[in-house]
Amino acid sequence: MSVHSSANIKRITTHILQEMKNRGERISMLTAYDYSMARIVDDAGIDIILVGDSASNVMAGHETTLPITLDQMIYHASAVVRAVKRALVVVDIPFGSYQGNSTEALRSAIRIMKESGAHSVKVEGGSEIKESVIRILSAGVPVMGHLGLTPQSIYKFGTYTVRAKEEAEATKLLEDALMLEACGCFAIVLEKIPASLAKKVAESVNIPVIGIGAGGDVDGQVLVMHDMLGITQEFKPRFLRQYADLEDVMKKAFLQYIEDVKSKDFPNESESY
């Protein structure tokens, strides 16, 4: 296992991500929402850190991503940015802060960039948010798109099932991907769609395509940190590979601490002044 030192590797930019796609190098992406975790994942050598609106779920305990506010996203993003020396930081613009009003979309993106110091923003949707995407990009803010299962639209879909299995939806998704590229987006996330469609999209656009539940024929992968570390045990979709069981590790540590306090074993003489 190779661990990269952030001190001797140059900062990842949208240009570097494009070069990675061009030479066939896979792009690694994980979420982070706070300083401590972002520092660890950045030091490991991750390419992109997503400050996801999934913070609504894993940090705040909401059932969906909809409740999290722009102020809360800026708070999480600010903490992450302070930790990062290498990775490109992408921040989700939360639900209700860009849909249907391109002026508000631009205002939201600028607030994220100015107040958090992040490097780019991510928005969910295709043709229906085209005006907002163009408006944000016109201000020089890099935009990552997100197609397929778009959690901010969960009440429209009514389910977290695989998207774009039918021909009409698959055709629209490909058209939306080409539209996002034409507008100037630097990358696109594809969530929970058939692997064959994701491959077609990755081959059809020149910009990097990052998958989550979209098979292995895309340019990179993203997972939610709490899911892949086994902190959120109740969420186990097919696409999730769990790399650790931190819930068990943490619980054992807490139980031992409680036992040591109760038995007066902690602190001992060497741990006292």
Sequence and secondary structure as in RCSB ss.txt:
>XXXX:A:sequence
MSVHSSANIKRITTHILQEMKNRGERISMLTAYDYSMARIVDDAGIDIILVGDSASNVMAGHETTLPITLDQMIY
HASAVVRAVKRALVVVDIPFGSYQGNSTEALRSAIRIMKESGAHSVKVEGGSEIKESVIRILSAGVPVMGHLGLT
PQSIYKFGTYTVRAKEEAEATKLLEDALMLEACGCFAIVLEKIPASLAKKVAESVNIPVIGIGAGGDVDGQVLVM
HDMLGITQEFKPRFLRQYADLEDVMKKAFLQYIEDVKSKDFPNESESY
>XXXX:A:secstr
     TTSS    HHHHHHHHHTT  EEEEE  SHHHHHHHHHHT SEEEE TTHHHHTT  SSSTT  HHHHHH
HHHHHHHH SSSEEEEE  TTSSTT HHHHHHHHHHHHHHH  SEEE   SGGGHHHHHHHHHTT  EEEEEES 
GGGHHHH S S    SHHHHHHHHHHHHHHHHHT SEEEEES  HHHHHHHHHH SS EEEESS SSSSEEEE H
HHHTTSSTT   TT      HHHHHHHHHHHHHHHHHTT SS GGG  
